[in-house]
C-alpha cells in the first residue's frame, strides 16, 4: 500500500520523466496528426506544427506539475498553459483550419500523454495512475476548451474584419459616379464577384428598407446579396451572370430573390458591371420615390415610366393632370367615371371589341364614350403622342 505522500512523490517522478520526453511526444503527435487531411495537406507548415506540438506538450506537462502543486497548497503557474492555448486557438483560426480538424488534433494530446504515462510507469503504479487519470484529463480538457474558445473568438473577429472590408469597398463603389479600374478590381476581389457580370439593384426607405435589410442579412441558399445604406435609403444589389461575347447580356428574365419580390422598392432589373452601379443606384432610388400605396413589390422603370415622366414634368412646372381634370369637369351623374373606365380599358388593350366585352357593353356604346372623351379633352386616342400625354396624366 502507498500513502498519499508516496503517491505524490511517485507522480512527481513520472511527470519529470514526461518532461524529458517532450520531443518523443511531439514526434508521436506529428505522426498521428498526418491522418487529419487538413494537417496532412500542409495547411500548417511542418516545422511550425512540430514546434507547436513540442511547446504544447511542454506546457501540458507543466500543467500537470502545477495541478499537483496547487492541490498540495503550493503555487503553480496555471496561467501559462491558458495563455498558450489562447495563442494557439487564434493562430489556427488565422491558418484556416476547420473547427473539426482542430478538435481532432487537440484530442490526440490526451491519448498520447496517457499512453506515454503507461509506457514509462511500472505495474505497481496502476493504482497511482487510476487516481491521477482525472487530473490528466482535466488539464488537457481545460487546454482544449481555452483553445476552442480562442479559435471561435478569432473566427468571429476575422469575419467581422472581412465584413468591414467588404463594406468599405461597397461604400467606395457607391461614392463615385466615375469608378477607376483599380477601385473596381479591388472591390470585385473583396466581394468575390465578377466585375463584368450583370447585376440587379433595389432601393427603399422606411419600413420597406428594414425589410430589405432583414432579407439581405439572412443566409441565402442561391444568391449573395450586398447591402449599402446612405441618406435614409437602403440599397441591395446582387450578381446575375457574366456578359456574353460581344458585350451582350444573356437572354432570360432577371432573377430577384423571393423575399425581395414582395417588398415595395425601386428596382433596376439589370445593368452591366460594377462600373454602372452608381448610375443604377440613382435610378433605383428615383423609382423608390415614385412608389404608391397600391404597389406590393419592386417597381421597374418599364412599369413606372409614366410616373417618372409625370414627376419630371411637374418639376418643370407642367401639370397634365390639372388640364385633364378641367377638361372633364362638365361631366355629370357618373359620366366621368364611365368615360375614364372605358378609356383606361381601351388603352390597356387597344381593341374596342375586347373593351366592350370586359365592360359588358355594346360596341357602339364604347365608341360613343371614346368619342365623347375625345370631344371633351381634345385627346385623339388613335394618335400615340396624344395618348402618351393621357397615360402620363393618369400615372
N, C-alpha and C positions, 0 to 999 in steps of 0.2 A: 504493500500500500504506500502511496505517495501522499504527503500532506500538501496544502496549498503552496507552502514555501518551496517545496521540491518542484511542484508543477511550474511555479513561476520561474525558477532558475532554469529548468529544462526547456521551457518555452522560449526563454531569452536566448538560450544556446541555439535552438532551431532557427529563430528569427535572424540571429547573427550569421548563421550559415547561409540563409537565404540572401543576405546582403552580399555575400561573396559569390553568389551565383546569378547576379543580375544579368550578366552577359548571356549566360546559358538560357535564362528565362526569356530574354529578348529574342534570341535566335529561334527558340521554340515558337514564340508568338509569330515571328516572321514566316516560319514555315506554314503555320496554320492559317494565317490571315490571307495567304495567297489563294485560299479556296473561296474567298469572297470576291466575286467578279470585279467590283469597282476597285478594290485594292490590287487585285492581280493585273488590272488594266492600267496600273501606274497613275491613277488619279492623284495619288500622293507619291512623291519621289521616294525611291527605295532607301536612300540614305537618311532622308528626313523621317521616314517611317521607322527605321531601325533606331535612330537616336531617340525618337519619341517613345518607342517601346522600352528602351533601356531606362529612360527617365521615369516612365510610368511605373515600372516595377520597383525602381529605387524608392519612389515616393510611396508606393503601396506598402512596401516592407517597412519604411519609416512609419507609415500609418499604423501598422501592427505593433511596432515598438511603442509608439505614442499611446495607443489604446491601452497597452499593459501598464504604462507609467501612470496614466490618468486613473485607471482602476485601483492602483496601489496608492493613490493620493499624491503622486508627484506630477510635475508639469511636463507636458508634451507639446509639440508644435503641430497640432492637427490642422491649423490653417494652411500650412504649406501644401498639403495634398489638395485642399479645396481650391487654392489659388491656381495650382497647376491644372486641375480639372476644368476650371473656367477658361483658361487659356486654350486648352486642347479643344473644348467644345466649339469655341469661336473659330479656331483655326480650321477645324474640319468643315464647318459651315461655309467658310470662305473658299475652301478647296472644292466645294460642290459635292461632297459625299452625301449620299441619301441617308435619311434617318434610319432606315432598315439596315443599311450597311454598317453604320456607326454602332447600332445596337449589337449586331453580330460580332463586331470586333471587340467591343467592351466586354461582352460575355466571355470571351476567351480568357480574360485576366484571372477570373476566379478558378476556372478549371486548371489553368497552367500553374497557378500558385499552389493549389491544393494537391495536384499530382506531384509537384516537386517536394512538398512537405512530406508526403507519403514516402517518396523515394529516399529522402535523407534521414527519415526517422527510423527508430528501432521498433521491433514488435512490441516491446513493453511500453511504447509511447501511445498505444492505441487509445487508452482511456484519456490521456492528455489531449490528443487530437480531437477526440469526441467532445471534450469540454471546451475546446477553443474554436470549433468549426463556425459557431455563430459569430465570433469576433472577426474571423477572416471574412465571412460573408458580409458583415456589417460595414467593414472598411471598404471592401470592393463595391458594395451597393451604394454607399454614400458617394464614392468617387464617380460611379456611373450616373447617379441622379444629378450631381452637380454638372457633369459633362453634358448630359442631355439638356439640362436647364439652360446652360450657356449656349449650347448649339441652337436651341429653339429661339432664344432671345436674339442671337446673331442673325438667324434667318429672318426674323421679323424686321430687324434693323436694316438688313440688306434689301428686303422687299420694299421697305419704306424709302430707302435711298433710290432704288430703281424707279419707284413710282414718282419720286420728286424729280428725278432726271427726265423721265418721260413728260411730266407736266411742264417742266421748264421748256422743253423743245416744242410742245404743243402751243405754249404761250408765244414762243418765237414765231411759229407758223401763222398765228392769228394777228400778230402785232405789226406786220409789214405787208403792204399791198404788192411790193415787188420783192420776191424772195430770191436770195442768191443761191447759186448752185451748191455752195458749201453748206448753207443752212438746210436746204432740202436733203442733201446727202446725210448730214449728221442727224437730222430729225428722223429720217426713214430708218436709219440704223438703230436709234434709240427706241423707236416704236416697233421695230421689227416688222416693217411693212414695205411694200413696193412703192417707190416714189412716183412711178408712172402708171400705177393702177387706176382704175375708175373708182370713184368714191361717191357716197351719198352723205348728205348732212341735213340735220333738222335743228330748229331753234325754237325756243319757247321761253316764256316768263311766267312768274306767279306760280299757281298750283300745278300747271302743266309742266313747268320746269322741274318742280320737285319730283314729279312722276318720271320725267326723263332721267333725272339723276339716279333714282332708285333702279330703273331698268339697266342703266349703263353700269352701275356698280355691282349688279347681280352677276353671278357666273353665267357666261354664255357658252352653250354647247357648240354652236356652229359659227359664231360671229364675235370678233373682238371689237368692242366699242371704245372710242376715245372721247373724253369729255373736256370741255373748256367752259369757264364761267367768266363773264365780263359784262359790266354795266347793267346788272339785273337780269341778264339773259343767260340761258344755258344752251350750249351747243353740243351736239353729239354727232360724230361722223364715223364712218366705217368704210373699209375697202370692199369693192365689188369684184374686181377682176382686172387683169392686165389689158393694156391696149393691144389690139391686134396689129399685124404687119400693115404698114401704110398709115398708121395713126388712127384707124377707125376703131370705134367701140364695138365690142361683141353684141350681137343681137340678143333680144330676150328682155323680159321685164326686170326692172331693178328689184333687188332684194331689200326688204325692210323687216327688221326684227318684229316678231309677233307682238311684243309688249308695246312697242312704239306705234304700231298700226292703230291703236285705239286712243292715242294722245293727240289733242289739237295742237298743232305746231306748224311752223313754216318748213317746207320740205323741198330741197333740191335733189331730184332723183338721181342725177348722175353728172359728175364733172371729171375732167381728165387730169389726174395727177395732183400732187400736193401743191404744186405751184398755183393752181387755181383755187385753193382753199379760201384765201381771204375774200375773193370776189363771191364765191358760193356762199360763204357765211353771211355776207351783207344781204344777199338775195334772200336767204332763209329767214334772216331777221326781219326783213321788209315784209315777207309773206306772213310771218307770225303776227305782225301788226294789223293785218287785214282779216284776221280770224273773226268769225261771227259766232254768236251763241249756238247756232244750229250746227256748226261744224263739230264732228265727232272723231276726226282723225287728221292726219297730216294734210296740209294744203299745198298743192303744187302750183307752179306758175301757169301750167296749162289750164288748171281749174280756176285760177284767180286772176287771169289776165285782165278781165273786165273790171274787177275791183281795183286792181293796180292802176289801170288807165283812169278810172274814176277819181282815185285819190290824187293822181298826178294832175289831172285837170282842175280839181278843186284847189290844189295848192297853187295853181296858176290863176285862180280866180274865176274859173269857168265851171258852172254848176248845171249840168244837163238835166238833173232831176227837177230842178225848180222850173225850168222851161216846160218839161213834160207835164208836171203837175198842173201848171197853169193852163196848158192846152186841154187837159181832160176835165177841168173844173166845171164845164157846162153839163156834164153827165148827171143824171138824177135817177133815184129809185133803183139803185143796184146796177145801173148800166155800166158804170166804170169798172166794177168788179168783173162783170161778164166779159167786157172788152179785153181787159188785161189777161184774164184767164185764157181766153181764146188766142190772143196774140202770143202769149208765152208757150202754149202748146204748139202753135204753128211754128214758132221759131225753133223749138226743140226737134221738130221732125221735118219741116219744110214741105209738108204734104197736107192738103186740105181734107182729103178723104180720111186720112188717119186721125186728124184733129177732130173731125166730125164724129168718128166712131168713139174716140176717147171721151168726148163730152156728151155723147148720146144726143146729138143734134143732126138736123138735116144739113146737107152740104151747102144748100143755099143760105141757111142761117149763118153758117161760118163765113161765107163770102160777104154777106151783109155786114157782119160785125167787123171783118177786116177792112172793108171799105169805109165803114163809119170811123174806125180808128184812124185810118189814113186821112180822112177829111178833117178830123179834129186836130191831129198833130202835125200834119204835113209830112209825115214819115212814110215813104213808099216802101212797103215790105218786100218788094222784089229788087230793090236797089241795095246791094251789100253795104256800101259806105253809110247809107242812112240807117240800115238795120244795126250796124255796129254802134251808132250813137245810142240807139234804144237799149241794146244789150248793156252798154256801159252805164246808162242812166239807171237801169234796174239792178245793177250789180250790188 
